[in-house]
Amino acid sequence: MRDRSKTTAVAFTMLLFLCCIPSAHVSAELTPDERLAEQGLTLLALRNDTIDTNQDGDIDAVRVVVVLNSTQSQNEMIIKLRGLHKEREVLEVQEIAFESQTNISLVYDSWSTGEHDLRLDFFDRDGDFIATYPLPTFLLRPALQIPRVNLGLDAAQSIQTGETCTINRDFSDETGPRYGETGVRTFIGAPFSVLDTQQSLDCSSWPAGDYELKETYRNGLGQTAESTLNFTIFNRPPPDFTLGVMGHQNTTDTPCSIMVQSEQSMDYTPMTKVWSIQGTVIQDANSTSLDCSNLGPGVHLVTLEIITEKMISSTEGTNIIRLPSQEQMANESIALPSTSLGSDTETKSVGWFSIGILALVVTILVFLMLVRVREEQPLDLPNLGPEPQILADGSPDAQGLPTTVDDQGMLWRQHPDGSVDWWDQDWRIWHRW
């Protein structure tokens, strides 16, 4: 009986020991190949090829080639090539559907210089994880264009309002869009909103002022670019011109013209020009010259107002004298002003007797004005007020009335009826309070 109990105890101990030992078959983690095999897939080949895209001697991309075999008639999978660099991960995703066997090629482009850790993941069509294959670490230098922003000004060295002015926006980023990490462009400093699609801005219509333009860009990978542009637009001065006349003081049968003359490098053709003769506007005369041959004899005031597109105007005028022609029609002679010569004008002389009487009267009047004696008048002087009320020693004369000095240093005196006076130090007199 004792042996039986001993045997039972040993068997129980062995059972507990076996239960404590983990099963190697249960706890062992499946390998990537075994995980693929559970899905009926076999990885026949996995190859990594380095690429020098821009042929500068540095590796800038890795091509991963995968060959899969399947025992199933239809397979749908998602394959992701992951690249980890500077704690940022980018993905190259490819969805495939195949029968029996397929070849897959995925390319990883470097987006920054340094070490890139690659990994290949397999998922089923529902996105459930199947297996992962770690790939080597590669030292890569990017061939993709990093973000670049540049603002350029196409204008004269000194810009005036209305002059040709263009701002060119040069932008490029191959890295962000490559992995779906396109960023946002920010443009500030313009007098209106600027869209990303506007590659050039017309600043010829901008108002005068100092401009500080700045454009910044940042993509989802943390890469940034920035550019600034400073310039000034000055107010265009008003038109500065004079009027040149051909035919001034000539007869009406000779040519006559008025032309705009200016030393400014300003094109007056697109501007509004208003010609006037004697204040009357000439219609349909929007040109830099005016034909004045049809003006009649006499003096004519001709003015010209030039108005810019910014409504800045200048006005100049000139007087034109046109003489009558030698050959005139009868109706023209009647309309002309009459002229006369000295020999044609009848004159009458004034008698010397009248002149003598007038001179005598004037002499008498002047004599009376010079010899007249004026009576002396008393001189009116302004009233200076009462005499100073002070004693011989210069102190105020209180006239026996009691006095007191207040906290402000003002001297007062009191009359028997209770009224008081205060002492005016400037005028040295008493004033009734």
TADA-V158742 format. One record per residue. RES is the residue in one letter. SS is DSSP state (2 for helix, 1 for strand, 0 for the rest). PHI is phi in radians with two decimals (none if undefined). OMEGA is omega in whole degrees, 0 to 359 (NA if undefined). Layout:
res:RES ss:SS phi:PHI omega:OMEGA
res:RES ss:SS phi:PHI omega:OMEGA
//
This chain:
res:M ss:0 phi:none omega:180
res:R ss:2 phi:-1.19 omega:179
res:D ss:2 phi:-1.16 omega:180
res:R ss:2 phi:-1.14 omega:179
res:S ss:2 phi:-1.16 omega:179
res:K ss:2 phi:-1.12 omega:180
res:T ss:2 phi:-1.17 omega:180
res:T ss:2 phi:-1.16 omega:180
res:A ss:2 phi:-1.15 omega:180
res:V ss:2 phi:-1.15 omega:180
res:A ss:2 phi:-1.13 omega:179
res:F ss:2 phi:-1.14 omega:179
res:T ss:2 phi:-1.13 omega:179
res:M ss:2 phi:-1.11 omega:180
res:L ss:2 phi:-1.15 omega:178
res:L ss:2 phi:-1.12 omega:180
res:F ss:2 phi:-1.13 omega:179
res:L ss:2 phi:-1.19 omega:179
res:C ss:2 phi:-1.20 omega:181
res:C ss:2 phi:-1.35 omega:180
res:I ss:0 phi:-1.39 omega:180
res:P ss:0 phi:-1.17 omega:179
res:S ss:0 phi:-1.33 omega:181
res:A ss:2 phi:-1.12 omega:182
res:H ss:2 phi:-1.28 omega:183
res:V ss:2 phi:-1.38 omega:188
res:S ss:2 phi:-1.47 omega:182
res:A ss:0 phi:-1.12 omega:181
res:E ss:0 phi:-1.36 omega:182
res:L ss:0 phi:-1.26 omega:176
res:T ss:0 phi:-1.37 omega:177
res:P ss:2 phi:-0.97 omega:179
res:D ss:2 phi:-1.12 omega:180
res:E ss:2 phi:-1.19 omega:177
res:R ss:2 phi:-1.12 omega:177
res:L ss:2 phi:-1.15 omega:181
res:A ss:2 phi:-1.11 omega:178
res:E ss:2 phi:-1.11 omega:178
res:Q ss:0 phi:-1.67 omega:181
res:G ss:0 phi:1.34 omega:183
res:L ss:1 phi:-2.02 omega:177
res:T ss:1 phi:-2.32 omega:177
res:L ss:1 phi:-1.47 omega:182
res:L ss:1 phi:-1.43 omega:182
res:A ss:1 phi:-2.68 omega:175
res:L ss:1 phi:-2.50 omega:186
res:R ss:1 phi:-2.23 omega:177
res:N ss:1 phi:-2.03 omega:180
res:D ss:1 phi:-2.04 omega:176
res:T ss:1 phi:-1.45 omega:186
res:I ss:1 phi:-2.28 omega:171
res:D ss:0 phi:-1.92 omega:188
res:T ss:0 phi:-1.12 omega:184
res:N ss:0 phi:-1.62 omega:175
res:Q ss:0 phi:0.95 omega:176
res:D ss:0 phi:-1.85 omega:179
res:G ss:0 phi:1.61 omega:180
res:D ss:0 phi:-1.96 omega:178
res:I ss:0 phi:-1.32 omega:182
res:D ss:0 phi:-2.21 omega:179
res:A ss:1 phi:-2.72 omega:178
res:V ss:1 phi:-2.30 omega:176
res:R ss:1 phi:-1.81 omega:179
res:V ss:1 phi:-1.85 omega:182
res:V ss:1 phi:-1.94 omega:182
res:V ss:1 phi:-2.16 omega:175
res:V ss:1 phi:-2.06 omega:183
res:L ss:1 phi:-2.04 omega:173
res:N ss:1 phi:-2.12 omega:182
res:S ss:1 phi:-2.33 omega:176
res:T ss:0 phi:-1.57 omega:180
res:Q ss:0 phi:-1.61 omega:182
res:S ss:0 phi:-1.33 omega:182
res:Q ss:0 phi:-2.40 omega:182
res:N ss:1 phi:-2.36 omega:175
res:E ss:1 phi:-2.25 omega:186
res:M ss:1 phi:-2.47 omega:173
res:I ss:1 phi:-2.16 omega:181
res:I ss:1 phi:-2.05 omega:182
res:K ss:1 phi:-2.16 omega:174
res:L ss:1 phi:-1.78 omega:185
res:R ss:1 phi:-1.82 omega:176
res:G ss:1 phi:-2.22 omega:182
res:L ss:1 phi:-1.94 omega:179
res:H ss:1 phi:-2.66 omega:180
res:K ss:0 phi:0.94 omega:178
res:E ss:0 phi:1.08 omega:174
res:R ss:1 phi:-2.06 omega:183
res:E ss:1 phi:-2.04 omega:175
res:V ss:1 phi:-2.09 omega:186
res:L ss:1 phi:-2.17 omega:167
res:E ss:1 phi:-2.08 omega:189
res:V ss:1 phi:-1.91 omega:177
res:Q ss:1 phi:-2.48 omega:177
res:E ss:1 phi:-1.79 omega:184
res:I ss:1 phi:-2.26 omega:172
res:A ss:1 phi:-2.44 omega:186
res:F ss:1 phi:-2.62 omega:175
res:E ss:0 phi:-2.15 omega:176
res:S ss:0 phi:1.04 omega:185
res:Q ss:1 phi:-2.60 omega:179
res:T ss:1 phi:-2.65 omega:175
res:N ss:1 phi:-2.01 omega:181
res:I ss:1 phi:-2.11 omega:178
res:S ss:1 phi:-2.24 omega:178
res:L ss:1 phi:-2.18 omega:183
res:V ss:1 phi:-2.03 omega:175
res:Y ss:1 phi:-1.87 omega:179
res:D ss:1 phi:-1.69 omega:178
res:S ss:0 phi:-1.20 omega:178
res:W ss:0 phi:-1.98 omega:178
res:S ss:0 phi:-2.76 omega:181
res:T ss:0 phi:-1.29 omega:178
res:G ss:1 phi:2.49 omega:181
res:E ss:1 phi:-1.49 omega:180
res:H ss:1 phi:-2.16 omega:178
res:D ss:1 phi:-1.62 omega:184
res:L ss:1 phi:-1.85 omega:179
res:R ss:1 phi:-2.62 omega:181
res:L ss:1 phi:-2.00 omega:181
res:D ss:1 phi:-2.03 omega:177
res:F ss:1 phi:-2.04 omega:177
res:F ss:1 phi:-2.31 omega:175
res:D ss:1 phi:-1.40 omega:185
res:R ss:0 phi:-1.15 omega:178
res:D ss:0 phi:-1.56 omega:180
res:G ss:0 phi:1.52 omega:178
res:D ss:0 phi:-1.40 omega:184
res:F ss:1 phi:-1.18 omega:177
res:I ss:1 phi:-1.97 omega:184
res:A ss:1 phi:-2.76 omega:178
res:T ss:1 phi:-2.38 omega:179
res:Y ss:1 phi:-2.14 omega:175
res:P ss:1 phi:-1.22 omega:179
res:L ss:1 phi:-1.98 omega:181
res:P ss:1 phi:-1.14 omega:173
res:T ss:1 phi:-1.63 omega:184
res:F ss:1 phi:-2.02 omega:173
res:L ss:1 phi:-1.65 omega:189
res:L ss:1 phi:-2.12 omega:173
res:R ss:0 phi:-2.19 omega:189
res:P ss:0 phi:-1.17 omega:170
res:A ss:0 phi:-1.80 omega:178
res:L ss:0 phi:-1.19 omega:179
res:Q ss:0 phi:-1.25 omega:177
res:I ss:0 phi:-1.32 omega:182
res:P ss:0 phi:-1.01 omega:179
res:R ss:1 phi:-2.50 omega:178
res:V ss:1 phi:-2.28 omega:179
res:N ss:1 phi:-2.53 omega:177
res:L ss:1 phi:-1.87 omega:180
res:G ss:1 phi:-2.11 omega:181
res:L ss:1 phi:-1.92 omega:176
res:D ss:1 phi:-1.94 omega:183
res:A ss:1 phi:-2.86 omega:177
res:A ss:0 phi:-1.21 omega:181
res:Q ss:0 phi:-1.13 omega:175
res:S ss:0 phi:-2.06 omega:187
res:I ss:1 phi:-1.76 omega:174
res:Q ss:1 phi:-2.00 omega:182
res:T ss:0 phi:-1.00 omega:179
res:G ss:0 phi:1.59 omega:180
res:E ss:0 phi:-1.40 omega:180
res:T ss:0 phi:-1.08 omega:183
res:C ss:1 phi:-2.67 omega:181
res:T ss:1 phi:-2.34 omega:176
res:I ss:1 phi:-1.91 omega:181
res:N ss:1 phi:-1.70 omega:180
res:R ss:1 phi:-1.87 omega:180
res:D ss:1 phi:-1.73 omega:184
res:F ss:1 phi:-2.38 omega:176
res:S ss:1 phi:-2.74 omega:175
res:D ss:0 phi:-2.78 omega:178
res:E ss:0 phi:-1.68 omega:186
res:T ss:2 phi:-1.35 omega:183
res:G ss:2 phi:-1.04 omega:180
res:P ss:2 phi:-1.09 omega:181
res:R ss:2 phi:-1.06 omega:182
res:Y ss:0 phi:-2.05 omega:177
res:G ss:0 phi:1.17 omega:181
res:E ss:0 phi:-2.04 omega:179
res:T ss:0 phi:-1.11 omega:183
res:G ss:0 phi:-1.71 omega:184
res:V ss:1 phi:-2.11 omega:176
res:R ss:1 phi:-1.71 omega:180
res:T ss:1 phi:-2.14 omega:181
res:F ss:1 phi:-2.15 omega:180
res:I ss:1 phi:-2.30 omega:176
res:G ss:0 phi:1.89 omega:180
res:A ss:0 phi:-1.46 omega:180
res:P ss:0 phi:-1.31 omega:178
res:F ss:0 phi:-2.69 omega:182
res:S ss:0 phi:-1.22 omega:181
res:V ss:0 phi:-2.12 omega:180
res:L ss:0 phi:-1.56 omega:179
res:D ss:0 phi:-1.14 omega:182
res:T ss:0 phi:-1.36 omega:181
res:Q ss:0 phi:-1.46 omega:181
res:Q ss:0 phi:-1.34 omega:178
res:S ss:1 phi:-2.41 omega:181
res:L ss:1 phi:-2.07 omega:178
res:D ss:1 phi:-1.55 omega:181
res:C ss:0 phi:-1.76 omega:179
res:S ss:0 phi:-1.20 omega:180
res:S ss:0 phi:-1.73 omega:180
res:W ss:0 phi:-1.27 omega:177
res:P ss:0 phi:-1.24 omega:180
res:A ss:0 phi:-1.15 omega:179
res:G ss:1 phi:2.71 omega:177
res:D ss:1 phi:-1.63 omega:183
res:Y ss:1 phi:-2.08 omega:175
res:E ss:1 phi:-2.17 omega:183
res:L ss:1 phi:-1.61 omega:179
res:K ss:1 phi:-2.58 omega:177
res:E ss:1 phi:-2.18 omega:179
res:T ss:1 phi:-2.21 omega:180
res:Y ss:1 phi:-2.56 omega:176
res:R ss:1 phi:-2.54 omega:178
res:N ss:0 phi:-1.64 omega:184
res:G ss:0 phi:-1.21 omega:179
res:L ss:0 phi:-1.60 omega:179
res:G ss:0 phi:1.52 omega:179
res:Q ss:0 phi:-1.42 omega:184
res:T ss:1 phi:-2.21 omega:175
res:A ss:1 phi:-2.59 omega:184
res:E ss:1 phi:-2.62 omega:177
res:S ss:1 phi:-2.60 omega:179
res:T ss:1 phi:-2.19 omega:179
res:L ss:1 phi:-2.59 omega:179
res:N ss:1 phi:-2.08 omega:176
res:F ss:1 phi:-2.78 omega:182
res:T ss:1 phi:-2.27 omega:174
res:I ss:1 phi:-1.93 omega:182
res:F ss:1 phi:-1.68 omega:176
res:N ss:0 phi:-1.15 omega:178
res:R ss:0 phi:-1.22 omega:180
res:P ss:0 phi:-1.21 omega:178
res:P ss:0 phi:-1.15 omega:179
res:P ss:0 phi:-0.99 omega:179
res:D ss:0 phi:-2.00 omega:185
res:F ss:0 phi:-2.62 omega:173
res:T ss:1 phi:-2.28 omega:179
res:L ss:1 phi:-1.88 omega:175
res:G ss:1 phi:-1.71 omega:185
res:V ss:1 phi:-2.03 omega:172
res:M ss:1 phi:-2.12 omega:182
res:G ss:0 phi:1.96 omega:179
res:H ss:0 phi:-1.21 omega:181
res:Q ss:0 phi:1.07 omega:173
res:N ss:1 phi:-1.82 omega:180
res:T ss:1 phi:-1.28 omega:185
res:T ss:0 phi:-1.22 omega:180
res:D ss:0 phi:-1.61 omega:178
res:T ss:0 phi:-1.94 omega:180
res:P ss:0 phi:-1.10 omega:179
res:C ss:0 phi:-2.60 omega:178
res:S ss:1 phi:-2.64 omega:178
res:I ss:1 phi:-2.15 omega:185
res:M ss:1 phi:-2.24 omega:176
res:V ss:1 phi:-1.41 omega:177
res:Q ss:1 phi:-2.14 omega:183
res:S ss:0 phi:-2.66 omega:175
res:E ss:0 phi:-1.73 omega:177
res:Q ss:0 phi:-1.32 omega:174
res:S ss:0 phi:-1.49 omega:184
res:M ss:0 phi:-2.09 omega:178
res:D ss:0 phi:-1.53 omega:183
res:Y ss:0 phi:-1.51 omega:185
res:T ss:0 phi:-1.05 omega:182
res:P ss:0 phi:-1.36 omega:183
res:M ss:0 phi:-1.48 omega:179
res:T ss:1 phi:-1.47 omega:181
res:K ss:1 phi:-2.15 omega:183
res:V ss:1 phi:-2.06 omega:178
res:W ss:1 phi:-1.67 omega:178
res:S ss:1 phi:-2.42 omega:175
res:I ss:1 phi:-2.16 omega:183
res:Q ss:0 phi:0.98 omega:179
res:G ss:0 phi:1.48 omega:180
res:T ss:1 phi:-1.67 omega:182
res:V ss:1 phi:-1.24 omega:176
res:I ss:0 phi:-1.56 omega:181
res:Q ss:0 phi:-1.33 omega:176
res:D ss:0 phi:0.96 omega:178
res:A ss:0 phi:-2.22 omega:182
res:N ss:0 phi:-1.49 omega:180
res:S ss:0 phi:-2.52 omega:182
res:T ss:0 phi:-1.53 omega:177
res:S ss:1 phi:-2.49 omega:181
res:L ss:1 phi:-2.39 omega:177
res:D ss:1 phi:-1.49 omega:181
res:C ss:0 phi:-1.88 omega:181
res:S ss:0 phi:-1.16 omega:183
res:N ss:0 phi:-1.52 omega:178
res:L ss:0 phi:-1.28 omega:180
res:G ss:0 phi:-1.35 omega:179
res:P ss:0 phi:-1.08 omega:179
res:G ss:1 phi:2.29 omega:179
res:V ss:1 phi:-1.82 omega:184
res:H ss:1 phi:-2.23 omega:175
res:L ss:1 phi:-1.61 omega:180
res:V ss:1 phi:-1.97 omega:179
res:T ss:1 phi:-2.14 omega:177
res:L ss:1 phi:-2.36 omega:175
res:E ss:1 phi:-1.98 omega:178
res:I ss:1 phi:-1.91 omega:184
res:I ss:1 phi:-2.08 omega:179
res:T ss:0 phi:-1.39 omega:179
res:E ss:0 phi:-1.20 omega:176
res:K ss:0 phi:-1.62 omega:178
res:M ss:0 phi:1.09 omega:172
res:I ss:0 phi:-1.72 omega:187
res:S ss:1 phi:-2.24 omega:173
res:S ss:1 phi:-2.42 omega:181
res:T ss:1 phi:-2.22 omega:176
res:E ss:1 phi:-2.28 omega:180
res:G ss:1 phi:-2.48 omega:178
res:T ss:1 phi:-2.67 omega:176
res:N ss:1 phi:-1.71 omega:180
res:I ss:1 phi:-2.06 omega:177
res:I ss:1 phi:-1.81 omega:177
res:R ss:1 phi:-2.05 omega:182
res:L ss:1 phi:-1.63 omega:177
res:P ss:0 phi:-1.14 omega:179
res:S ss:0 phi:-1.35 omega:181
res:Q ss:0 phi:-1.19 omega:181
res:E ss:0 phi:-1.89 omega:183
res:Q ss:0 phi:-2.14 omega:174
res:M ss:0 phi:-1.36 omega:182
res:A ss:2 phi:-1.08 omega:181
res:N ss:2 phi:-1.20 omega:177
res:E ss:2 phi:-1.22 omega:180
res:S ss:2 phi:-1.12 omega:180
res:I ss:2 phi:-1.14 omega:183
res:A ss:2 phi:-1.32 omega:183
res:L ss:0 phi:-1.35 omega:175
res:P ss:0 phi:-1.19 omega:183
res:S ss:0 phi:-1.34 omega:177
res:T ss:0 phi:-2.21 omega:181
res:S ss:0 phi:-2.57 omega:177
res:L ss:0 phi:-1.95 omega:182
res:G ss:2 phi:-1.11 omega:182
res:S ss:2 phi:-1.23 omega:181
res:D ss:2 phi:-1.56 omega:185
res:T ss:0 phi:-1.75 omega:178
res:E ss:0 phi:-1.37 omega:181
res:T ss:0 phi:-2.10 omega:179
res:K ss:0 phi:-2.15 omega:181
res:S ss:0 phi:-1.55 omega:178
res:V ss:0 phi:-1.62 omega:184
res:G ss:0 phi:-1.17 omega:180
res:W ss:2 phi:-1.18 omega:180
res:F ss:2 phi:-1.10 omega:180
res:S ss:2 phi:-1.13 omega:181
res:I ss:2 phi:-1.14 omega:180
res:G ss:2 phi:-1.12 omega:178
res:I ss:2 phi:-1.05 omega:180
res:L ss:2 phi:-1.10 omega:180
res:A ss:2 phi:-1.16 omega:179
res:L ss:2 phi:-1.11 omega:180
res:V ss:2 phi:-1.05 omega:181
res:V ss:2 phi:-1.14 omega:181
res:T ss:2 phi:-1.14 omega:180
res:I ss:2 phi:-1.11 omega:181
res:L ss:2 phi:-1.11 omega:180
res:V ss:2 phi:-1.16 omega:181
res:F ss:2 phi:-1.10 omega:180
res:L ss:2 phi:-1.07 omega:181
res:M ss:2 phi:-1.25 omega:183
res:L ss:2 phi:-1.40 omega:186
res:V ss:2 phi:-1.64 omega:182
res:R ss:0 phi:-1.19 omega:182
res:V ss:0 phi:-1.73 omega:180
res:R ss:0 phi:-1.63 omega:177
res:E ss:0 phi:-1.29 omega:180
res:E ss:0 phi:-1.23 omega:180
res:Q ss:0 phi:-2.03 omega:179
res:P ss:0 phi:-1.05 omega:182
res:L ss:0 phi:-1.44 omega:179
res:D ss:0 phi:-1.46 omega:178
res:L ss:0 phi:-1.81 omega:179
res:P ss:0 phi:-1.20 omega:179
res:N ss:0 phi:-1.28 omega:183
res:L ss:0 phi:-1.54 omega:178
res:G ss:0 phi:1.63 omega:182
res:P ss:0 phi:-1.18 omega:179
res:E ss:0 phi:-1.21 omega:179
res:P ss:0 phi:-1.04 omega:184
res:Q ss:0 phi:-1.86 omega:183
res:I ss:1 phi:-2.30 omega:178
res:L ss:0 phi:-1.54 omega:182
res:A ss:0 phi:-1.14 omega:180
res:D ss:0 phi:-1.44 omega:178
res:G ss:0 phi:1.59 omega:178
res:S ss:0 phi:-1.50 omega:180
res:P ss:1 phi:-1.09 omega:178
res:D ss:0 phi:-1.57 omega:181
res:A ss:0 phi:-1.40 omega:178
res:Q ss:0 phi:1.00 omega:176
res:G ss:0 phi:1.39 omega:180
res:L ss:0 phi:-1.49 omega:179
res:P ss:1 phi:-1.15 omega:182
res:T ss:1 phi:-2.17 omega:176
res:T ss:1 phi:-2.70 omega:179
res:V ss:1 phi:-2.04 omega:181
res:D ss:0 phi:-1.46 omega:183
res:D ss:0 phi:-1.11 omega:180
res:Q ss:0 phi:-1.54 omega:179
res:G ss:0 phi:1.49 omega:181
res:M ss:0 phi:-1.49 omega:180
res:L ss:1 phi:-1.57 omega:180
res:W ss:1 phi:-2.17 omega:170
res:R ss:1 phi:-2.32 omega:186
res:Q ss:1 phi:-2.11 omega:178
res:H ss:0 phi:-1.48 omega:180
res:P ss:0 phi:-1.05 omega:181
res:D ss:0 phi:-1.39 omega:179
res:G ss:0 phi:1.69 omega:179
res:S ss:0 phi:-1.27 omega:184
res:V ss:1 phi:-2.22 omega:173
res:D ss:1 phi:-2.14 omega:174
res:W ss:1 phi:-2.06 omega:186
res:W ss:1 phi:-1.57 omega:177
res:D ss:1 phi:-1.60 omega:184
res:Q ss:0 phi:-1.14 omega:182
res:D ss:0 phi:-1.25 omega:182
res:W ss:0 phi:-1.63 omega:178
res:R ss:0 phi:1.03 omega:177
res:I ss:1 phi:-2.46 omega:175
res:W ss:1 phi:-1.59 omega:176
res:H ss:1 phi:-2.04 omega:178
res:R ss:1 phi:-1.23 omega:179
res:W ss:0 phi:-1.59 omega:NA
//
